[in-house]
Amino acid sequence: MSFSHAVIAQTTTHKSRPRPAAKSGEEKNIAHKKLERDPVIPEIMKDISSDIRNQYSLAYHPTNPKLDGSYRKLKVELVAADGSGPLKVKDQKGKDVKFQIWAREGYTAKHQVE
């Protein structure tokens, strides 16, 4: 992951006057060094990276075609392909993998405009 804008760094010239970090990547290198020293940042980045790689989008088309503005509840669950029960996810070693579903509880249907 790139942190090119994470830190605005300054270096000094031989006359000891501050100057902006060079655009050649010096700014990025300084940011990486500071982040590597923080023990929390790598773990946070690992979590974010995992979350980004493991997302799925779901589309929904209601069976109720009424445009009445009513609230409609939704329930999202993962079911085994054969419909026999909840989906069980296993890793490469055969261990159960926990997963979490983030979904809205429902939605309000559109009103018919006359």
JOWO-V44904 format. One line per field, one symbol per residue. psi: psi as a letter, one per 20 degrees, with the letter a starting at -180 (. if undefined). burial: 1 if it has 16 or more other C-alpha atoms within 10 Angstrom, else 0. A space follows every 50 residues. Layout:
psi=???
burial=???
This chain:
psi=qqlhjhpoqqrqaijkpqqqqqjjiggggggggghhioihghgghggggg ghilqqqpqpoqioipmjjqppqqppqpqqhjjiaqpppqahjjqppqrp poqqiarpqqqpp.
burial=00010010100000000000100001110111001000000000000000 00000000000000000000000000000000000000000000000000 00000000100000
